[in-house]
Every structure is written in structure tokens, then in C-alpha cells.
């Protein structure tokens, strides 16, 4: 797999048209299974085939149970400068419900160990809306963020994906289903917590202390082109989206034996590009810039969106700052529906 990833990096070298690489993100699957030497092998291949100037952020997604002190110290020999730790919860009950491999003690230890080893740029994932998570429990989880001086965190409502053990257990009434009203109430607790503790709610699910935004993710929301490498990886060049085959064996065969990248591609229409910008930008605190839409796609599109937005001004779900559409706290509860209403 490492050989195939290096090979694909070489094969895709022209995809970004020489655009300088600002961020690298090792995510999806469990990249913290890689040793420091293996990370360096991949990084060296990036440096060989791409223009990397002033790398702002190199994030490694990790499981809490992978972050031993020895492993973290070994990563000092790499360019990794940020951890994204899949905490999910600091409560054993929640972790067991979600069928996670780690426990609450390992969750806490992973943050402390990373900080002790000198990694201050940390983000963690938290999940709310689990059936046994009371509002008080959720507040206690959030208090850990402040207690451990974590500069960035992401928080997501629990969703149940088909094919997972959780989906199977709920379907067969072996466990309690998700309560949407509870999740909405805990999202409001989340927003209040962030405001009270100095965290900027800069994207629907993301919160950061000032100037600690995720550079990589922010670029994605702003429509900056990116290249994804490996099975299931997605890429975007401004005009088209492509995604690699998900099957590991077929991916390896295509790359290593056939010397071709196994992907499908969708060339986006103007309307699709406008709609994608509306969807992603509206999720951020910077909002949807109608002037940008006018400049890139034409005034007809921005006028249509502005017209459709009027109802959301009237009901208090959106405000206008200059020519930008920005969701209020109430509007953030309905972000997907609002975006869909604004679509061309």
C-alpha cells in the first residue's frame, strides 16, 4: 500500500498544475498505524514531485490508543505538526455505545501525552446526541476541552450509518435509537459553551481559539483545489471532482500492475459549482459572498440567491453583512435546508 501511494503521488504530479502545497492531511482509515519512517517515505515523495513552500500544517489523524509517548516522540523526526485525535467522548458509556476501541482513560492520556511531547497544535473530535449522554454529561465532556487547553475541536451529532454494528443493533432493538431533539438541544449547548469560553464557531461543526483554525479544512470550505491519494480518496481541481476506487485490492492492482489511477470523475456544471460554494461557505462564519459569485459566475446567480435568502432574513435565521449571507445561531440548526433552498 505504501508503494502504491508513493506511485500514485508520482502519477498525479500534474493534477494541481504546479500549485504550491500549503497543507498535508493524513486521514481516513488509521494513518497512526504508520511508523515515522513510513510517514517520511510518503512525505519525501511529495517533496520530490510537488512544490511545497512554507508548509503551514501537516495533520495526522490518530486513534487515542495509538498515541504512546514513544510513538509521539518518534514523530518529531517527521513534518507532522498537528494531531487530529478521534476522542469522540471522555465517557466510557458513550465509547462502548459507539463500539470504539479505546476507553476514557486512553482518551485523556492521548491529549496529555501529545502535549507533554511538545505537540500543542491539537484538535479532537467529539460526538453528541448519543442516547445515554445527558445534557450535563455533554457539558462535562466540553469542560475537558477547556481543562486540557485544546485549541481546536470538532463536534458532530451522532449519525447511524448503514452496515455498522450500531445500525444493526438499533434495527434489531438491541440498543437505544438516536433522538434528534436531544441532539439539537445539545448543539445549542455546544454553541453557548463555545461563546462563553472564547472558541470561535467558525464552521458548523468546528470551533477554534482565535487564529487556530484548521488551515486544510478552511481551504476545502473555500473551494481551494486539493489532491487526494489512496483508496477512496477524493480530489477537486476547481472544475471537476474525482474519486479513487474504494477496493484496496483493485486499487493496488491498478496502480502497481496496470500503472493507471483507478478513478471516476464528474465535471461540474456552473450551477453545481455555484451550489457547492453556497453549501460550504454558508457553513462558515465568513458566510456566502455574493460579490464573489457575481465575479466568478455572473450577476444572475447572485441575484437569484439573494432573492431566495429574503425569507431567512425575515425569520431570523440569516443576516447580511455587506453582501455576505451569514447564518445566525438559529439558522445553524437548519444549515443544510437553508443551503438547499438557495441552490440554483
N, C-alpha and C positions, 0 to 999 in steps of 0.2 A: 504493500500500500504506500509506504514512504517513497519507494522508487517511482511508483505511478504518479504520485502527487508532484514529485520533482519533474518528471517527464511532462506532465500537463502544464506546469508552470512555464517550461521552455516552449511548449507548443502554443501557448496562449500569449506569448510575449508582446504581440502586436495589438492585442484586444483594446487596450486603453490608449492607443495612439501616442505613446510616449508621455502620457500624463504622469506627473510626479506622484509617487506613492506617499501619502501622509500618515496612513494608519494601516496596521495589520491586525486582524482579529482571528484567533484560532478558536472556533466554536462549532457547535453541532457535534453530536457524539460526545466523546470524553477525551479531549486533547490532553488532559492532565495525565493520561496514561503514557505520554511521550516522555522520554528522558531529555535532559538538557542537550545532550549530543544530537539526538534526533531532531529536536527543535532547531538547533543550529544548522543541521543539514538542509532543512527546508528554507530557513532564513537565508543561508548562503546562496541558494538557488534563486531566491527572489532578488538578492543583491546583484547576482550575475546577469539577470535578464531584464530587470526593470530599473527605472530611475527612482531612486529613493533619496530624498533630500530632507533633512531635518525631520526625521520620523517623530511625529508627535505622540503616538500612542501605539503600544503593542499589547493587546489584551489576550490573556489566556483564560478560557472558561475552565473552571475546575469543580470537582466534587469535593465537599469538605473532608471526606475520608482520605483523599489523595494528598492533602497538604501537610505532610510531615515536615519538621524543621529541616531535616537533611535534604529533602526534595526541594524545598523553597530556596535553601542556600545554594543548591546546585544551579538554580535558575538565574543566579547572579551572573553566570557566565554567558547568558543569552541576552537578547534585546528586550525580553519581556519586561514591561514596566507597570503593568496593571493586571489585577486579578478580577475576574467575574466569578464569584463563588455562589454555587447553587444551594443556598441555605434552605430556602422555602419556609422554614419555621424554626424557632428555637424551642418548640414544644414536641415532646416525643409522641403525644397523641396524634398530632397533625401529620408528623412524618410517617407514622405507621399507617394512617388512613390513606396517605398518598403513595404508600409502598416504596418509600425511599430507603436507600441502603444505609444511610448514616443516621446517627442519633443526635439528640440535642447537645450532648456534651461535645461531640465532634464538631458540631456547627459552631459553637462558641470557640473551641480550641483553634479552628481553622483561621478565624479572624485574628485572634491574639497572636498566633504563631506567625502569620504573614506580617503583622505589624512589628513584631519583635525582630524579624529578619530584615526589616528595613523597607518593606513594601507598604507605603502609605496610600497609594492610589488604588483603592479597593471599591468595588461595587458588589452588592449582594442582591439576590432575588428573594422576594417574599411572596407568599400566597395567602390571600384572604378568601373568605366565603366557604371555608370547609365546615361541614356540619357541626363539629364539636368545638369550633372556635367561637367563643363568646366575644362580645364587644370588648370586655375587659381583658381577655386573653390577647386580643388583637392589639390593644393599646400597649400591653406588656411586651409584645413582640417588637412593636415600633420603638419602645423605650430602649431596647437593646441597640438600635441603630445609633441613637444619641449617646448612650453609655459607652459604646466602643469607638466613638468618634469616626464613624464610617462616612466618607464624604459624598457617596452616591449610592442610591439604591433604586431598584425597580420593584414594583408591586403589581401583581396580577390577580384578577379574580379567577378562582379555580374553574377550569373548563374540563369537561369529561370527553376525551377523545375515544372514538370507536376503536375496538381492538385492544384497548388497555385492560389491565386487571381491574382497575376501578370501574370502568364501564361495565365489565362483566358482572362485578359484584353488585352494582346498583341495579342492573337489569334483572338479576336473579334475587333481588331483595335481601342480599346478604349484608348490605351496608346502607347508610342513610343517603338519600339523594341531595343534590346541591339546592340551596334556597336562594333564588335570585334576589329577593327583597333583602335578605340578610347581607348578601354581597354588596348591594347598592348602599346600604346603611354603613357598611364598613369602608366603602370607598369614600364616603363623606367624612368619616372619622380620619381616614388617611389624609385627605386634603387639609383638614383642620390641624392635624399633627404637623404636617409639613410647614404650614404658615406660622405656627407657634414656635417652631424650632429652627427657623432660618433656612429651610430647604426650599428651593425654587421648584415649583411644579412645571418643569419646562417641556414635558411631553406627557400625554395622558397617563402613562404607566411609569414615568421616570422622574426622579427627584434628585436634586444636587445642591450642595452648598455653592455659594457664588463662585463662578469660574471653574467649577469641577464637572461640567457637562461631559458626557461621553462624546468625544470628537467623531469617532467612527459612526456611531448611531445617528448623530446630528447630521452628518453629511448624507446619510441614507435618507433621512426625512426631508432634506433639502434638495433631493434629486441629483446628487453628485454621482457620476458613473462609478461602478465598482466591479471587481472581478472575483468570482468565487471558484475555488479549486476543490476537487474531490467529488465523491458520490453525492448526489442530491444538491450540490452547490448551485446557487443562482447567481447570475451576472446581469448587469444593466449598463448599456453604453450611451444612454440618452435617447435612443430611438427604438431599441428592441430589448426584450428580455429573453434570456436563455437559461435553461436548467439542465444539469447533467443527469444521466440515468441514475436511479437510486440503488440498483442492484450492485453489490460490491463485486461479485464475480464477473459480471458482464462489463463493469467499468474497467476492471483490471485487464480483461482480455482485449478490450478495445484500445486501451492506452498502450499496453506493453507488447501486444502481438500485432494488432492492426495499425497501430500508430495513428489513430484518429480519436478525437474527443467526442464521446457519445452524448450529444445534447439535442434537445428540441428548442425551437426558437419561435417567438411571437414578435412580429414587427408591429409596433404600436401606432394606431391612428392618432391624428391630432387630438381628437376628442378623448381618447384613452390617456394620452399624456397630460392633458388638462385635468382630467378627473383624478389621476394618480397624484398630481400636485395638490389638488384640493384636499384629497383624503389625508395625505401625510402632513401637509403644512398646517391643516386645521387642528391636528393633534398637538401642535406645539404652542408654546406661549407667545411665539412671534407671529403666529396666525397666517392666514392666507392673503398674500399680497396681490391685490387686483391690478396694480400697476405692472407687476412682473408678468401677469397673464396677458395684459394688453400688449406689452413689449414683445413677448415671445410668440404669442398665438393670435393676437388681434383683439380689437375692442368689442366685437360681437360676443366673444366668450365671456369677457369680464362683465359686460353689461347684463348678460343672462344670469350669471352667478349672483351679481349684486341684487337683481330683481328677486331671485328666489330666496335671498337671505333676509329680505324685509320682514317676513313673518317671525324670524328668530330674534330680530331686534325687538319686535313688539312684545314677545312673550318672555323676554329677559334671558334668553339662552345665548345671546351673542351681542357683542358690542363692536363698534367700528372705531379704530384708532387711525386717523388719517384715512388711507384707502386700504386698510388691512382689516380682515374679518377675524375676530378673536372670540373664542368661546368663554362664557362665564363659568363659574363653578357648577351652576345648574346645567349649563349646556354640555359640560364634560361628561355628564351622566348619559347623554344621548348623542355622543360624538359621531358614531357610525351612521345613525339615522339622519342626522343633520347633513353630513357629507353626502350621503346618497341623494338627499333632496336637492342639493346644489349641483349635482352632476349634470354635465351636458348630455 
